[in-house]
Amino acid sequence: MNDRAPLADADIRGLIQDGRIHHRAYLDPEIFELELERIWGKCWIYIGHESQVPNPGDFFTTRIGRAPIVMSRHTDGNVYVLYNKCGHRGAQVVQEGTARGNCKFFQCMYHGWRYDTNGDLKVVTYGEGFGPNVMDRSDPKYGMIRLPAVESYRGFVFAKQTSEGPTLREYMGDAIAGIDEVVNRAPEGEVELVAGCHRYIYHGNWKLQADNMGDQTHAPFSHASSLGADGYQFSRRSGDKGTRISILDDKGNIAMHSAGIWSYPYGHTSTGAHSTDGDQSGGLFEEYRQSMVDAYGPETAKEYLTHKRHIAFFYPSVDFHVLANSVRVIQPISVDKTEVAIWPIKLKGAPEQLFQDALKFVNLSHAAASLGQTDDVEAFERSQRGFETRGSEWVNFIAGPDLDRPGGERGGTFGPPASEVGVRGMHTAWLEWMTGGSN
Amino acid sequence: MTVMTTRRSRSALHDDVADFISAELALLDDRHFEEWMALFTEDGYYWAPIEPGQKDPESHVSLFFDTVPTMKTRIARLRHPRIYMQVPHSRTVHMTSNLQVTAEDEASVTARCNFIMLEYRPTRPQNIWGGRYDYILARETDGFRIESKKASLVSSDDQFPSLAIWF
């Protein structure tokens, strides 16, 4: 495809300068392959939630990059994350179209090798025909291979394709409070992913979706068409009369509606609550508030129901959307093609109707046929095209470095709403991973 | 004679339903979205499930679940000059076949048919969507109105590019 020499670390370092990142990072298939190896192959990647595999034998298929993965619940009660590949001749064992199911064992359709739901090899068909001393059947390499590092936090399962590097908690750092903010809103202190997911696809690099997580200034422009005459976006949740996104202020000027942006080591970012992420009200919400008070007492319930974050993004794969009560999962397909899945979160112990409403709102906000996310997808695709130009081959994330300051009790580095501190943090992490650092 | 009469009246009903659906889809293809919305009863809805065999829009995500107020919001956006994901807007053609009227009483008619929708937005690949429609049509003095419409795509649980126009 091209006659360039393989990329050296010095070449990669040249792709990021003073908050700018070179077009090539979004366009070059060689960069994409290196990202699969050095970022998606080394970082903690979101896999799923334990509630997707509640019973022994339950399984769920997903991918890390192109690699098919199966998450399963074994008879020992533990959750396993396995490469979805037969230890014999390498065929994918569990068909991906059956994204979810239950079985006693995994059996490869090619030659019938059979595996426990923890990946252990159980049956080698025609085993006598292999002859003696050919293979040690207890050797894990003949099983469905487990990912070397799997950890979960409050039910959310992450895995890593290397045993090196930080633990999940070290990796998440102070940013992990974003997951707590979501889960604490459940009266039972637990959440479930039990209503399937939206899946949208766009013709653009996966980093475009990530970059958008730390972006507070696009809304009045990209989302102009979803604004009513009053400057408010459609209501998203029960009791949300006052919490629709006000994109214009009372005088019709563009409102800056965020408390700012936090950036964390390893590229995580979190945007502050919108001024409109405030208290909900109304009958159903009062019922929910009461269940929170019953569970936690009035003071803690009030604290848990006070929005602190709009989103919490854990580089490179998953965004916890506090307002929309959903998990957004990035799956890179190729250098210019990306799939994103949106999983609504059910708050255990909250009124059923609250979840049903949340489902309908996420249909409007983040689905492929939504009134909001589709604007972002348009921006991603136009960006990917824009990057094909010459002249200045740089994408600028230059807003705000002189305004950075310590992130206070939330940790990390803080920037005001228009700052691009979150995206700069991602690209700093990108450079570290891509040049062999961050271990 | 009785058999013949019954058959003739059933055929007339079939024709009425087919005409109604053709007219409905022409309104979508001609971008007469407001008139199309007016075909729905006040508490009518249009639902496109994601999961094959999905029971309801409350317990699982859907491609869309549009009540009339939601349609209003969606149409306001489609009419907005800065709906960038529809500049230029999609051109569509809906086609149906295999219509069957499966139940009827004095108040309503239940029908199903297959559909294909071609969608082309200039500069983007052409999309071909297809599946099955299920209708419950209320009988009103001036004709049918839609109590519910369901579009079950054969590819409903696939990944989708941005969607703007109803199937």
Boltz contact constraints between the chains, C-beta under 6 A:
constraints:
  - contact:
      token1: [A, 195]
      token2: [B, 60]
      max_distance: 6.0
  - contact:
      token1: [A, 195]
      token2: [B, 61]
      max_distance: 6.0
  - contact:
      token1: [A, 196]
      token2: [B, 50]
      max_distance: 6.0
  - contact:
      token1: [A, 196]
      token2: [B, 51]
      max_distance: 6.0
  - contact:
      token1: [A, 196]
      token2: [B, 60]
      max_distance: 6.0
  - contact:
      token1: [A, 196]
      token2: [B, 61]
      max_distance: 6.0
  - contact:
      token1: [A, 198]
      token2: [B, 61]
      max_distance: 6.0
  - contact:
      token1: [A, 199]
      token2: [B, 159]
      max_distance: 6.0
  - contact:
      token1: [A, 200]
      token2: [B, 160]
      max_distance: 6.0
  - contact:
      token1: [A, 201]
      token2: [B, 159]
      max_distance: 6.0
  - contact:
      token1: [A, 201]
      token2: [B, 161]
      max_distance: 6.0
  - contact:
      token1: [A, 224]
      token2: [B, 82]
      max_distance: 6.0
  - contact:
      token1: [A, 225]
      token2: [B, 77]
      max_distance: 6.0
  - contact:
      token1: [A, 225]
      token2: [B, 80]
      max_distance: 6.0
  - contact:
      token1: [A, 225]
      token2: [B, 82]
      max_distance: 6.0
  - contact:
      token1: [A, 225]
      token2: [B, 83]
      max_distance: 6.0
  - contact:
      token1: [A, 226]
      token2: [B, 77]
      max_distance: 6.0
  - contact:
      token1: [A, 234]
      token2: [B, 73]
      max_distance: 6.0
  - contact:
      token1: [A, 339]
      token2: [B, 159]
      max_distance: 6.0
  - contact:
      token1: [A, 356]
      token2: [B, 58]
      max_distance: 6.0
  - contact:
      token1: [A, 363]
      token2: [B, 62]
      max_distance: 6.0
  - contact:
      token1: [A, 363]
      token2: [B, 64]
      max_distance: 6.0
  - contact:
      token1: [A, 363]
      token2: [B, 65]
      max_distance: 6.0
  - contact:
      token1: [A, 368]
      token2: [B, 160]
      max_distance: 6.0
  - contact:
      token1: [A, 368]
      token2: [B, 163]
      max_distance: 6.0
  - contact:
      token1: [A, 369]
      token2: [B, 63]
      max_distance: 6.0
  - contact:
      token1: [A, 369]
      token2: [B, 64]
      max_distance: 6.0
  - contact:
      token1: [A, 369]
      token2: [B, 163]
      max_distance: 6.0
  - contact:
      token1: [A, 371]
      token2: [B, 77]
      max_distance: 6.0
  - contact:
      token1: [A, 374]
      token2: [B, 85]
      max_distance: 6.0
  - contact:
      token1: [A, 374]
      token2: [B, 162]
      max_distance: 6.0
  - contact:
      token1: [A, 377]
      token2: [B, 162]
      max_distance: 6.0
  - contact:
      token1: [A, 378]
      token2: [B, 84]
      max_distance: 6.0
  - contact:
      token1: [A, 378]
      token2: [B, 85]
      max_distance: 6.0
